[in-house]
């Protein structure tokens, strides 16, 4: 058995939870705050047999794509008469960061 921990964008959480549940996986989320994980992330937890891990990873990859975000940098201190607006910065945001850990024991009560 493996424990799959995924840090994903909050926009993708509901669709991922529903898809994994429909496929028969037990999955849950952990609430996060901006101080712990910036940029609106969520943590999901699920377990899978060794042969099911690739299936779960492919679902996460399909449902949680990377995104491009544009942010406006702060303009430098301007002197009177100067006009300078820097262009927006393009940043790639990963869709998911996933950890797969070995489980020695799993107990369901």
Secondary structure, DSSP 8 states (H G I E B T S, - for coil): -EEEEEEEEGGGHHHHHHHHHHTT--EEEE---TTTSTTTEEEEEEEE-GGGHHHHHHHHHHHS--EEEEE--------TT-------EEEEE-SEEEEEEE-S-----
